[in-house]
């Protein structure tokens, strides 16, 4: 009985985590849609990554477009 209860609680917890991550991912996708087609300079000027929950560990490095 305890194994069944534990399995049920674990399943609900994992399902809740997956739903939360997928919702956050969709919200991030929607926020970033406005930047499609803009130059890197323009995006860098307007985009506040910390407001979106990102942290930078080093200064950003721009690479060549491939």
Residue pairs with C-beta under 8 A, 6 or more apart in sequence:
28 52
31 52
35 43
35 46
35 47
40 62
44 60
49 56
50 56
